[in-house]
Amino acid sequence: MIAIIDYGAGNLRSVELAFRRIDVPAKRTGDAAEILAASGVILPGVGAFADAMGALDRRGLVPVIREYAASGRPLLGICLGMQALLDGSEEGAGVPGLGLIAGRVVRLPERGLKIPHIGWNSLRPVKGSPLLDGLPAEPYAYFVHSYACSAACPDDVLTVTEYGAPFHSAVQRGNVMGVQFHPEKSGRDGEQILRNFAAMAQADGGRE
């Protein structure tokens, strides 16, 4: 079972429905025991960085997520959930992130473009990963964000996207992964990413 962490953030239902479309069992939950027992975990999120970290902290989920990440099973952050995986954000100065992937979250430069960045944009893969298996050479994904991740280690970057300036649109360190876009709203390519994640979860769950 894949656990979709429920901490009061939006877009949980759309993520759950996306897994249903690809016939993968997934459940929204804020229960620590269910999260820690899952074969894969999704950390979704929309909104502000500080609000999200505050909600996770109030529900006692920060140590749960860190414990799950340490188990070696797949963890995927989506949109704000990806940003929460990093050390911190300009959007919530002084509020620490989960610190699972080294880096910071920075505001997108305007440079004549509308902020937030809303709509379809391409992903330029820079490193292979099972998360990206079966995708076209330059897949498209759906974005809604004003801030973006800047990973500290180039080896953690899977894809780069351009919007005023390049930003890291997908990252991975070991079993911890993040995507700035919404795979649940990104058509066939997004569904392929969710299938890949489910396959990783099934493989790792089978080894336990």
Accessible surface in RSA format (square Angstrom, percent):
REM  Atomic radii and reference values for relative SASA: ProtOr
REM  Chains: A
REM  Algorithm: Lee & Richards
REM  Probe-radius: 1.40
REM  Slices: 20
REM RES _ NUM      All-atoms   Total-Side   Main-Chain    Non-polar    All polar
REM                ABS   REL    ABS   REL    ABS   REL    ABS   REL    ABS   REL
RES MET A   1    91.73  47.5  54.07  35.8  37.66  89.7  56.98  48.4  34.75  46.0
RES ILE A   2     4.44   2.5   4.44   3.3   0.00   0.0   4.44   3.2   0.00   0.0
RES ALA A   3     0.00   0.0   0.00   0.0   0.00   0.0   0.00   0.0   0.00   0.0
RES ILE A   4     0.00   0.0   0.00   0.0   0.00   0.0   0.00   0.0   0.00   0.0
RES ILE A   5     0.09   0.0   0.09   0.1   0.00   0.0   0.09   0.1   0.00   0.0
RES ASP A   6    57.96  40.6  53.49  53.2   4.47  10.6   4.96  11.7  52.99  52.8
RES TYR A   7     4.96   2.3   3.99   2.3   0.97   2.5   2.42   1.8   2.54   3.1
RES GLY A   8    62.30  76.8   0.00   N/A  62.30  76.8  27.87  76.5  34.43  77.1
RES ALA A   9    20.53  18.9   2.14   3.3  18.39  41.8  10.10  14.2  10.43  27.6
RES GLY A  10    32.45  40.0   0.00   N/A  32.45  40.0  27.60  75.7   4.85  10.9
RES ASN A  11    26.68  18.4   4.51   4.4  22.17  53.4  15.09  36.3  11.59  11.2
RES LEU A  12    11.01   6.1   9.19   6.6   1.83   4.6   9.19   6.5   1.83   4.9
RES ARG A  13   112.06  47.0 110.09  56.1   1.97   4.7  49.58  67.8  62.48  37.9
RES SER A  14    32.28  27.3  26.80  35.8   5.47  12.6  29.65  63.1   2.62   3.7
RES VAL A  15     0.00   0.0   0.00   0.0   0.00   0.0   0.00   0.0   0.00   0.0
RES GLU A  16    23.54  13.5  22.28  16.9   1.26   3.0   3.17   6.1  20.37  16.6
RES LEU A  17    59.90  33.4  59.38  42.5   0.52   1.3  59.38  41.7   0.52   1.4
RES ALA A  18     0.00   0.0   0.00   0.0   0.00   0.0   0.00   0.0   0.00   0.0
RES PHE A  19     0.18   0.1   0.18   0.1   0.00   0.0   0.18   0.1   0.00   0.0
RES ARG A  20   141.32  59.3 130.29  66.4  11.03  26.3  64.59  88.3  76.73  46.5
RES ARG A  21   133.20  55.9  99.57  50.8  33.63  80.1  68.59  93.7  64.61  39.2
RES ILE A  22    17.38   9.9   0.38   0.3  17.00  41.0   4.17   3.0  13.22  35.9
RES ASP A  23   131.02  91.8 101.57 101.1  29.45  69.6  37.01  87.1  94.02  93.8
RES VAL A  24    27.77  18.3  22.57  20.4   5.20  12.5  23.77  20.7   3.99  10.8
RES PRO A  25   100.27  73.1  87.43  79.7  12.84  46.7  99.08  81.8   1.19   7.4
RES ALA A  26    22.24  20.5   0.77   1.2  21.47  48.8   1.05   1.5  21.19  56.1
RES LYS A  27    92.14  44.9  91.71  56.3   0.42   1.0  59.18  53.3  32.96  35.1
RES ARG A  28    94.89  39.8  80.38  41.0  14.51  34.5   8.63  11.8  86.26  52.3
RES THR A  29     9.27   6.6   2.89   2.9   6.37  15.2   7.11   9.5   2.16   3.3
RES GLY A  30    38.12  47.0   0.00   N/A  38.12  47.0  14.12  38.7  24.01  53.8
RES ASP A  31    71.39  50.0  62.87  62.6   8.51  20.1  24.96  58.8  46.42  46.3
RES ALA A  32    41.35  38.0  36.56  56.4   4.79  10.9  36.56  51.5   4.79  12.7
RES ALA A  33    71.29  65.5  58.91  90.9  12.38  28.2  65.66  92.5   5.63  14.9
RES GLU A  34    54.56  31.3  50.90  38.5   3.66   8.7  25.84  50.0  28.72  23.4
RES ILE A  35     0.01   0.0   0.01   0.0   0.00   0.0   0.01   0.0   0.00   0.0
RES LEU A  36    47.35  26.4  40.55  29.0   6.80  17.1  40.89  28.7   6.47  17.4
RES ALA A  37    82.78  76.1  48.75  75.2  34.03  77.4  57.64  81.2  25.13  66.6
RES ALA A  38     1.62   1.5   0.00   0.0   1.62   3.7   1.53   2.1   0.09   0.2
RES SER A  39    25.64  21.7  21.71  29.0   3.93   9.1  18.08  38.5   7.56  10.6
RES GLY A  40     0.00   0.0   0.00   N/A   0.00   0.0   0.00   0.0   0.00   0.0
RES VAL A  41     0.87   0.6   0.87   0.8   0.00   0.0   0.87   0.8   0.00   0.0
RES ILE A  42     0.00   0.0   0.00   0.0   0.00   0.0   0.00   0.0   0.00   0.0
RES LEU A  43     0.24   0.1   0.24   0.2   0.00   0.0   0.24   0.2   0.00   0.0
RES PRO A  44     0.00   0.0   0.00   0.0   0.00   0.0   0.00   0.0   0.00   0.0
RES GLY A  45     0.00   0.0   0.00   N/A   0.00   0.0   0.00   0.0   0.00   0.0
RES VAL A  46    66.94  44.0  53.31  48.3  13.63  32.8  54.96  47.8  11.98  32.5
RES GLY A  47    61.56  75.9   0.00   N/A  61.56  75.9  37.25 102.2  24.30  54.4
RES ALA A  48    33.70  31.0  29.15  45.0   4.55  10.3  29.43  41.4   4.27  11.3
RES PHE A  49     0.46   0.2   0.44   0.3   0.01   0.0   0.44   0.3   0.01   0.0
RES ALA A  50    36.92  33.9  29.99  46.3   6.93  15.8  30.31  42.7   6.61  17.5
RES ASP A  51   102.04  71.5  93.72  93.3   8.31  19.7  32.24  75.9  69.79  69.6
RES ALA A  52     7.08   6.5   2.39   3.7   4.69  10.7   6.66   9.4   0.42   1.1
RES MET A  53    12.10   6.3  10.61   7.0   1.49   3.5  10.93   9.3   1.17   1.5
RES GLY A  54    21.89  27.0   0.00   N/A  21.89  27.0  21.40  58.7   0.50   1.1
RES ALA A  55    11.62  10.7  11.62  17.9   0.00   0.0  11.62  16.4   0.00   0.0
RES LEU A  56     0.26   0.1   0.26   0.2   0.00   0.0   0.26   0.2   0.00   0.0
RES ASP A  57    97.49  68.3  86.26  85.9  11.23  26.6  12.85  30.2  84.64  84.4
RES ARG A  58   180.21  75.7 141.29  72.0  38.92  92.7  76.20 104.1 104.01  63.0
RES ARG A  59   118.31  49.7  89.62  45.7  28.69  68.3  36.22  49.5  82.09  49.8
RES GLY A  60    37.51  46.3   0.00   N/A  37.51  46.3  29.23  80.2   8.28  18.5
RES LEU A  61     2.30   1.3   2.30   1.6   0.00   0.0   2.30   1.6   0.00   0.0
RES VAL A  62    16.17  10.6  16.17  14.6   0.00   0.0  16.17  14.1   0.00   0.0
RES PRO A  63    84.45  61.6  78.71  71.8   5.74  20.9  81.29  67.1   3.16  19.6
RES VAL A  64    14.38   9.5  14.11  12.8   0.27   0.7  14.38  12.5   0.00   0.0
RES ILE A  65     0.97   0.6   0.34   0.3   0.63   1.5   0.97   0.7   0.00   0.0
RES ARG A  66   103.78  43.6  99.00  50.5   4.78  11.4  37.60  51.4  66.18  40.1
RES GLU A  67   104.22  59.8  94.89  71.8   9.33  22.2  38.63  74.7  65.60  53.6
RES TYR A  68     0.58   0.3   0.40   0.2   0.18   0.5   0.58   0.4   0.00   0.0
RES ALA A  69     9.06   8.3   3.86   6.0   5.20  11.8   4.13   5.8   4.93  13.1
RES ALA A  70    91.96  84.6  49.77  76.8  42.19  96.0  62.67  88.3  29.30  77.6
RES SER A  71    51.56  43.6  14.36  19.2  37.20  85.7  26.15  55.7  25.41  35.6
RES GLY A  72    38.05  46.9   0.00   N/A  38.05  46.9  27.27  74.8  10.78  24.2
RES ARG A  73    24.50  10.3  24.50  12.5   0.00   0.0   3.32   4.5  21.18  12.8
RES PRO A  74     0.89   0.6   0.89   0.8   0.00   0.0   0.89   0.7   0.00   0.0
RES LEU A  75     0.42   0.2   0.42   0.3   0.00   0.0   0.42   0.3   0.00   0.0
RES LEU A  76     0.00   0.0   0.00   0.0   0.00   0.0   0.00   0.0   0.00   0.0
RES GLY A  77     0.00   0.0   0.00   N/A   0.00   0.0   0.00   0.0   0.00   0.0
RES ILE A  78     0.07   0.0   0.07   0.1   0.00   0.0   0.07   0.1   0.00   0.0
RES CYS A  79     6.45   4.9   6.45   7.2   0.00   0.0   0.00   0.0   6.45   7.0
RES LEU A  80     6.10   3.4   5.70   4.1   0.41   1.0   6.08   4.3   0.02   0.1
RES GLY A  81     0.41   0.5   0.00   N/A   0.41   0.5   0.41   1.1   0.00   0.0
RES MET A  82     0.00   0.0   0.00   0.0   0.00   0.0   0.00   0.0   0.00   0.0
RES GLN A  83     7.02   3.9   7.02   5.1   0.00   0.0   0.00   0.0   7.02   5.3
RES ALA A  84     2.05   1.9   2.05   3.2   0.00   0.0   2.05   2.9   0.00   0.0
RES LEU A  85     0.00   0.0   0.00   0.0   0.00   0.0   0.00   0.0   0.00   0.0
RES LEU A  86     0.00   0.0   0.00   0.0   0.00   0.0   0.00   0.0   0.00   0.0
RES ASP A  87    62.37  43.7  52.55  52.3   9.82  23.2  21.47  50.5  40.91  40.8
RES GLY A  88     0.19   0.2   0.00   N/A   0.19   0.2   0.19   0.5   0.00   0.0
RES SER A  89     0.29   0.2   0.00   0.0   0.29   0.7   0.00   0.0   0.29   0.4
RES GLU A  90   100.42  57.7  77.12  58.3  23.30  55.5  34.28  66.3  66.14  54.0
RES GLU A  91    58.29  33.5  31.39  23.7  26.90  64.1  12.40  24.0  45.89  37.5
RES GLY A  92     6.42   7.9   0.00   N/A   6.42   7.9   6.11  16.8   0.31   0.7
RES ALA A  93    89.81  82.6  62.03  95.7  27.78  63.2  63.13  88.9  26.68  70.7
RES GLY A  94    80.01  98.7   0.00   N/A  80.01  98.7  44.85 123.1  35.16  78.8
RES VAL A  95    46.37  30.5  41.77  37.8   4.60  11.1  43.58  37.9   2.79   7.6
RES PRO A  96    94.54  68.9  87.70  79.9   6.85  24.9  92.44  76.3   2.11  13.1
RES GLY A  97     3.50   4.3   0.00   N/A   3.50   4.3   0.00   0.0   3.50   7.8
RES LEU A  98     3.98   2.2   0.00   0.0   3.98  10.0   0.00   0.0   3.98  10.7
RES GLY A  99    42.75  52.7   0.00   N/A  42.75  52.7  13.33  36.6  29.42  65.9
RES LEU A 100    34.21  19.1  22.10  15.8  12.11  30.4  25.13  17.6   9.08  24.4
RES ILE A 101     0.10   0.1   0.00   0.0   0.10   0.3   0.10   0.1   0.00   0.0
RES ALA A 102    31.54  29.0  28.79  44.4   2.75   6.2  30.28  42.6   1.26   3.3
RES GLY A 103     4.85   6.0   0.00   N/A   4.85   6.0   4.57  12.5   0.28   0.6
RES ARG A 104   112.09  47.1 111.64  56.9   0.46   1.1  53.39  73.0  58.70  35.6
RES VAL A 105     0.00   0.0   0.00   0.0   0.00   0.0   0.00   0.0   0.00   0.0
RES VAL A 106    54.92  36.1  54.92  49.7   0.00   0.0  54.92  47.7   0.00   0.0
RES ARG A 107   102.92  43.2  89.81  45.8  13.11  31.2  39.55  54.1  63.38  38.4
RES LEU A 108     6.78   3.8   3.61   2.6   3.17   8.0   4.17   2.9   2.61   7.0
RES PRO A 109    42.65  31.1  31.67  28.9  10.99  39.9  42.65  35.2   0.00   0.0
RES GLU A 110   104.21  59.8  98.64  74.6   5.57  13.3  27.78  53.7  76.43  62.4
RES ARG A 111   169.66  71.2 127.91  65.2  41.75  99.4  59.01  80.6 110.65  67.1
RES GLY A 112    84.73 104.5   0.00   N/A  84.73 104.5  43.74 120.0  40.99  91.8
RES LEU A 113    72.47  40.4  62.49  44.7   9.99  25.1  65.17  45.8   7.30  19.7
RES LYS A 114   178.57  87.1 169.78 104.2   8.80  20.9 117.29 105.6  61.28  65.3
RES ILE A 115    34.94  19.9   3.46   2.6  31.48  75.9   3.63   2.6  31.31  85.0
RES PRO A 116    58.42  42.6  54.13  49.3   4.29  15.6  54.13  44.7   4.29  26.6
RES HIS A 117     5.33   2.9   5.33   3.7   0.00   0.0   2.98   3.1   2.35   2.7
RES ILE A 118   104.18  59.3  74.90  55.8  29.28  70.6  74.90  53.9  29.28  79.5
RES GLY A 119    16.15  19.9   0.00   N/A  16.15  19.9  16.15  44.3   0.00   0.0
RES TRP A 120   137.14  55.0 108.78  52.7  28.37  66.6  87.81  46.8  49.33  80.0
RES ASN A 121    25.20  17.4  23.77  23.0   1.43   3.4   2.76   6.6  22.45  21.7
RES SER A 122    23.84  20.1  23.33  31.1   0.51   1.2   0.35   0.7  23.50  32.9
RES LEU A 123     1.49   0.8   1.49   1.1   0.00   0.0   1.49   1.0   0.00   0.0
RES ARG A 124   118.53  49.8 117.99  60.1   0.54   1.3  53.74  73.4  64.79  39.3
RES PRO A 125    57.08  41.6  37.57  34.2  19.51  70.9  37.72  31.1  19.37 120.4
RES VAL A 126    71.76  47.2  32.37  29.3  39.39  94.9  41.87  36.4  29.89  81.1
RES LYS A 127    82.61  40.3  70.93  43.5  11.68  27.8  59.95  54.0  22.66  24.1
RES GLY A 128    65.72  81.1   0.00   N/A  65.72  81.1  41.33 113.4  24.40  54.6
RES SER A 129    12.03  10.2   1.59   2.1  10.45  24.1   6.75  14.4   5.28   7.4
RES PRO A 130    73.66  53.7  71.14  64.8   2.52   9.2  71.51  59.0   2.15  13.3
RES LEU A 131     0.00   0.0   0.00   0.0   0.00   0.0   0.00   0.0   0.00   0.0
RES LEU A 132    20.13  11.2  12.70   9.1   7.43  18.7  13.15   9.2   6.98  18.8
RES ASP A 133    82.62  57.9  77.27  76.9   5.35  12.6  26.50  62.4  56.12  56.0
RES GLY A 134    73.47  90.6   0.00   N/A  73.47  90.6  35.04  96.2  38.43  86.1
RES LEU A 135    30.89  17.2   5.90   4.2  24.99  62.8   6.50   4.6  24.39  65.6
RES PRO A 136    71.78  52.3  54.80  50.0  16.98  61.7  67.89  56.1   3.89  24.2
RES ALA A 137    96.67  88.9  67.26 103.8  29.40  66.9  80.17 112.9  16.50  43.7
RES GLU A 138    91.01  52.2  79.29  60.0  11.72  27.9  21.91  42.4  69.10  56.4
RES PRO A 139     2.54   1.8   1.44   1.3   1.09   4.0   2.54   2.1   0.00   0.0
RES TYR A 140   116.39  54.3 114.21  65.0   2.17   5.7  75.53  56.8  40.86  50.4
RES ALA A 141     1.74   1.6   1.74   2.7   0.00   0.0   1.74   2.5   0.00   0.0
RES TYR A 142    52.48  24.5  52.48  29.9   0.00   0.0  25.47  19.1  27.01  33.3
RES PHE A 143     0.00   0.0   0.00   0.0   0.00   0.0   0.00   0.0   0.00   0.0
RES VAL A 144    55.95  36.8  49.48  44.8   6.47  15.6  49.48  43.0   6.47  17.5
RES HIS A 145    12.04   6.6   3.92   2.7   8.12  20.8  12.04  12.4   0.00   0.0
RES SER A 146    27.12  22.9  22.14  29.6   4.98  11.5   8.10  17.3  19.02  26.6
RES TYR A 147    37.72  17.6  36.98  21.0   0.73   1.9  11.42   8.6  26.29  32.4
RES ALA A 148     0.78   0.7   0.78   1.2   0.00   0.0   0.78   1.1   0.00   0.0
RES CYS A 149     1.70   1.3   0.00   0.0   1.70   4.0   0.00   0.0   1.70   1.8
RES SER A 150    49.09  41.5  45.03  60.1   4.06   9.4  14.50  30.9  34.60  48.5
RES ALA A 151    10.91  10.0   0.00   0.0  10.91  24.8   0.00   0.0  10.91  28.9
RES ALA A 152    72.58  66.7  37.01  57.1  35.58  80.9  47.37  66.7  25.21  66.8
RES CYS A 153    44.18  33.4  41.84  46.7   2.34   5.5  12.59  31.9  31.60  34.1
RES PRO A 154   113.32  82.6 100.54  91.7  12.77  46.4 104.46  86.2   8.86  55.0
RES ASP A 155    90.27  63.2  84.34  83.9   5.93  14.0  27.31  64.3  62.95  62.8
RES ASP A 156     9.17   6.4   9.14   9.1   0.03   0.1   0.03   0.1   9.14   9.1
RES VAL A 157     7.13   4.7   6.66   6.0   0.48   1.1   6.66   5.8   0.48   1.3
RES LEU A 158     1.61   0.9   1.61   1.1   0.00   0.0   1.61   1.1   0.00   0.0
RES THR A 159     0.56   0.4   0.56   0.6   0.00   0.0   0.56   0.8   0.00   0.0
RES VAL A 160    15.61  10.3  13.87  12.6   1.74   4.2  13.87  12.1   1.74   4.7
RES THR A 161     2.09   1.5   0.00   0.0   2.09   5.0   2.09   2.8   0.00   0.0
RES GLU A 162   103.07  59.2  93.59  70.8   9.48  22.6  54.53 105.5  48.54  39.6
RES TYR A 163    38.18  17.8  34.83  19.8   3.35   8.7  26.80  20.1  11.38  14.0
RES GLY A 164    27.67  34.1   0.00   N/A  27.67  34.1   9.49  26.1  18.17  40.7
RES ALA A 165    21.65  19.9  18.75  28.9   2.91   6.6  21.21  29.9   0.44   1.2
RES PRO A 166    84.63  61.7  64.47  58.8  20.17  73.3  64.62  53.3  20.02 124.4
RES PHE A 167    12.54   6.3   7.77   4.8   4.77  12.4  12.54   7.6   0.00   0.0
RES HIS A 168    40.06  21.9  40.04  27.8   0.02   0.1  14.60  15.0  25.47  29.6
RES SER A 169     0.00   0.0   0.00   0.0   0.00   0.0   0.00   0.0   0.00   0.0
RES ALA A 170     0.02   0.0   0.02   0.0   0.00   0.0   0.02   0.0   0.00   0.0
RES VAL A 171     0.00   0.0   0.00   0.0   0.00   0.0   0.00   0.0   0.00   0.0
RES GLN A 172    27.68  15.5  24.79  18.1   2.89   6.9   7.01  14.9  20.68  15.7
RES ARG A 173    99.60  41.8  93.71  47.8   5.89  14.0  42.90  58.6  56.71  34.4
RES GLY A 174    59.10  72.9   0.00   N/A  59.10  72.9  43.70 119.9  15.40  34.5
RES ASN A 175    33.19  22.9  25.11  24.3   8.08  19.5  13.68  32.9  19.51  18.9
RES VAL A 176     8.02   5.3   8.02   7.3   0.00   0.0   8.02   7.0   0.00   0.0
RES MET A 177     0.00   0.0   0.00   0.0   0.00   0.0   0.00   0.0   0.00   0.0
RES GLY A 178     0.00   0.0   0.00   N/A   0.00   0.0   0.00   0.0   0.00   0.0
RES VAL A 179     0.00   0.0   0.00   0.0   0.00   0.0   0.00   0.0   0.00   0.0
RES GLN A 180     0.00   0.0   0.00   0.0   0.00   0.0   0.00   0.0   0.00   0.0
RES PHE A 181     0.18   0.1   0.18   0.1   0.00   0.0   0.18   0.1   0.00   0.0
RES HIS A 182     1.94   1.1   1.94   1.3   0.00   0.0   0.25   0.3   1.69   2.0
RES PRO A 183     0.53   0.4   0.00   0.0   0.53   1.9   0.00   0.0   0.53   3.3
RES GLU A 184     9.51   5.5   0.06   0.0   9.45  22.5   0.15   0.3   9.36   7.6
RES LYS A 185    97.23  47.4  79.00  48.5  18.23  43.4  46.32  41.7  50.91  54.2
RES SER A 186     2.60   2.2   0.46   0.6   2.14   4.9   0.46   1.0   2.14   3.0
RES GLY A 187    42.88  52.9   0.00   N/A  42.88  52.9  36.78 100.9   6.11  13.7
RES ARG A 188   212.73  89.3 203.92 104.0   8.81  21.0  75.08 102.6 137.64  83.4
RES ASP A 189    33.83  23.7  32.38  32.2   1.45   3.4   5.52  13.0  28.32  28.2
RES GLY A 190     0.41   0.5   0.00   N/A   0.41   0.5   0.34   0.9   0.07   0.2
RES GLU A 191    33.78  19.4  33.78  25.6   0.00   0.0   2.23   4.3  31.55  25.8
RES GLN A 192    49.48  27.7  49.48  36.2   0.00   0.0   6.55  13.9  42.93  32.6
RES ILE A 193     2.08   1.2   2.08   1.5   0.00   0.0   2.08   1.5   0.00   0.0
RES LEU A 194     0.04   0.0   0.04   0.0   0.00   0.0   0.04   0.0   0.00   0.0
RES ARG A 195   104.92  44.1  99.82  50.9   5.10  12.1  40.40  55.2  64.52  39.1
RES ASN A 196    13.60   9.4  10.94  10.6   2.67   6.4   2.63   6.3  10.97  10.6
RES PHE A 197     0.00   0.0   0.00   0.0   0.00   0.0   0.00   0.0   0.00   0.0
RES ALA A 198    13.99  12.9   9.80  15.1   4.19   9.5  10.20  14.4   3.79  10.0
RES ALA A 199    58.27  53.6  49.56  76.5   8.71  19.8  53.29  75.0   4.98  13.2
RES MET A 200    32.23  16.7  26.72  17.7   5.50  13.1  31.86  27.1   0.37   0.5
RES ALA A 201     1.46   1.3   1.46   2.3   0.00   0.0   1.46   2.1   0.00   0.0
RES GLN A 202   142.23  79.5 131.03  95.8  11.20  26.7  45.09  96.0  97.14  73.7
RES ALA A 203    51.61  47.5  37.08  57.2  14.52  33.0  48.82  68.7   2.79   7.4
RES ASP A 204    25.61  17.9  23.50  23.4   2.11   5.0   5.93  14.0  19.68  19.6
RES GLY A 205    26.57  32.8   0.00   N/A  26.57  32.8  12.21  33.5  14.36  32.2
RES GLY A 206    67.72  83.5   0.00   N/A  67.72  83.5  36.50 100.2  31.22  69.9
RES ARG A 207   182.61  76.7 146.32  74.6  36.30  86.4  76.96 105.2 105.65  64.0
RES GLU A 208   138.39  79.5  71.17  53.8  67.22 160.0  69.91 135.2  68.48  55.9
END  Absolute sums over single chains surface
CHAIN  1 A     8668.5       6382.8       2285.7       4731.9       3936.6
END  Absolute sums over all chains
TOTAL          8668.5       6382.8       2285.7       4731.9       3936.6
